[in-house]
Every structure is written in structure tokens, then in C-alpha cells.
Amino acid sequence: MSMALELKLLAVAVIIGFIQILWAAAAARRQQGLKWAAGPRDEVKAVDGVAARLDRALRNFMETFPFFATAVIVAYLGGKLGDLTLWGSVLYVAGRALYVPLYAAGVPLVRSIVWTAAMVGLGMVVAAIFL
């Protein structure tokens, strides 16, 4: 029995999140220095530029990912997988993968369109649960 594509896409989304954590941490370390990164970080120092954009993109991922993961699992357990969940999952994962480099590069309008596509994908997965 092979794993549902939606569950594989969920795993890809986890990898995207992991990469975002590492990328944001590396960018912050470049700005703050190794001593800051290795220390207790009791004193919070603001980052700017790319590091700040990567941090905001990570926070945005952390806001949407739990909804995506829950929706995929509920659809799977409820026997609601189909075209809507598959294409919704593809949209979410592709959108989240494209969103980060676009945000890091400071691309304004396209980034918002890609974010919207990811949210539409999430909405498609949720809608499938109720249809």
C-alpha cells in the first residue's frame, strides 16, 4: 500500500519548515555573530534586512502550517482525499516553497500572489473535508 500523495506533500512541507528554520537562524547568526549564537541570548537583538524577512517568513509558515497539517490529516482519516485535497496540497506546498526566497529577496507583489495561492490551497484542503 503506497502512502497518499497528500501525506507525502505534508512531509515536504515539514522539510520546507525545517529549511526555513535553518536559513533564518543562519541569517541571524551572520548579523549577530557567533558569540551571540552560541550564548544564552538573554538579550534579544533585532535583526534587519534579509534576516528579518526570513524571520517573518518563518513566523508566517508557523502560523499556517498547523492548519495545513491538521486539514490533511483530518481529510485522510475522514476518507475525503481526492482532487481537491491533492491540488490544494500542491498549491500550499509549492506556494510555501516559493514564498520564502521571494520574501528574502524583497519581491513585493509576486510574493503576495504566491502567499495567496498557498492560502487558496489550504482552503481547498479544508473545503474537501466538508464536501
C-alpha positions in Angstrom: 0.0 0.0 0.0 1.5 3.3 -1.0 1.3 6.5 1.0 -1.2 9.1 -0.1 0.3 11.9 -2.1 -1.2 14.5 0.3 0.7 12.9 3.2 3.9 13.0 1.2 3.3 16.7 0.5 2.7 17.2 4.2 6.2 15.7 4.8 7.6 18.0 2.1 6.0 21.0 4.0 7.8 19.8 7.1 11.1 19.9 5.2 10.3 23.4 3.9 9.7 24.5 7.5 13.0 22.9 8.7 14.9 24.6 5.9 13.3 27.9 6.9 14.4 27.5 10.5 18.0 26.8 9.4 18.0 29.7 6.9 16.6 32.2 9.3 19.0 31.1 12.1 22.0 31.3 9.8 21.0 34.8 8.6 20.5 36.0 12.2 23.9 34.5 13.2 25.6 36.3 10.3 24.3 39.6 11.6 24.7 38.9 15.4 27.9 36.9 15.3 28.9 33.5 16.6 29.3 34.7 20.2 25.7 35.7 20.2 24.5 32.5 18.6 26.5 30.3 21.0 25.4 32.3 24.0 22.2 32.3 26.1 20.6 35.1 24.0 19.2 36.6 27.1 19.5 40.0 25.4 17.3 40.0 22.3 18.8 41.8 19.4 16.8 42.8 16.5 17.8 41.7 13.0 17.2 43.6 9.8 17.2 43.2 6.1 17.2 39.6 4.8 17.5 38.1 8.3 14.4 40.0 9.4 12.5 39.0 6.3 13.5 35.3 6.8 12.3 35.5 10.4 8.9 37.0 9.3 8.6 34.3 6.6 9.3 31.6 9.2 6.7 33.1 11.6 4.2 33.2 8.7 4.9 29.5 8.0 4.5 28.6 11.7 1.1 30.3 11.6 -0.3 28.4 8.6 1.4 25.0 8.8 -0.6 23.7 11.8 -3.8 24.4 9.8 -2.4 22.6 6.8 -1.2 19.6 8.7 -4.5 19.3 10.6 -6.5 19.6 7.4 -4.5 17.0 5.6 -4.7 14.5 8.5 -8.4 15.1 9.0 -9.1 14.7 5.3 -7.0 11.5 5.2 -8.7 10.0 8.3 -12.1 11.0 7.1 -11.7 9.4 3.7 -12.0 12.7 2.0 -8.9 12.6 -0.2 -9.4 13.4 -3.8 -8.6 16.0 -6.5 -9.4 18.9 -4.2 -7.1 17.8 -1.4 -4.3 16.8 -3.9 -4.3 20.1 -5.8 -4.9 22.1 -2.6 -1.8 20.4 -1.1 0.2 21.0 -4.2 -0.7 24.7 -4.2 0.1 25.1 -0.5 3.4 23.3 -0.6 4.5 25.0 -3.9 3.4 28.4 -2.6 5.3 28.0 0.7 8.4 26.8 -1.2 8.3 29.8 -3.5 7.3 32.3 -0.8 10.5 32.2 1.2 13.0 33.1 -1.5 10.7 35.7 -2.8 10.3 37.3 0.6 14.0 37.0 1.4 14.7 38.8 -1.9 12.2 41.5 -1.1 10.0 40.9 -4.1 6.7 42.6 -3.2 3.7 41.8 -5.4 4.7 38.4 -6.6 5.3 37.3 -3.0 1.8 38.3 -2.1 0.3 36.4 -5.0 2.3 33.3 -4.1 1.1 33.6 -0.5 -2.5 33.9 -1.7 -2.1 30.8 -3.8 -0.8 28.8 -0.8 -3.8 30.0 1.3 -6.2 29.0 -1.5 -4.6 25.6 -1.5 -5.1 25.4 2.3 -8.7 26.4 1.8 -9.2 23.7 -0.8 -8.0 21.0 1.6 -10.3 22.3 4.3 -13.2 22.6 1.9 -12.8 18.9 0.9 -13.4 17.9 4.5 -16.9 19.3 4.3 -17.8 18.3 0.7 
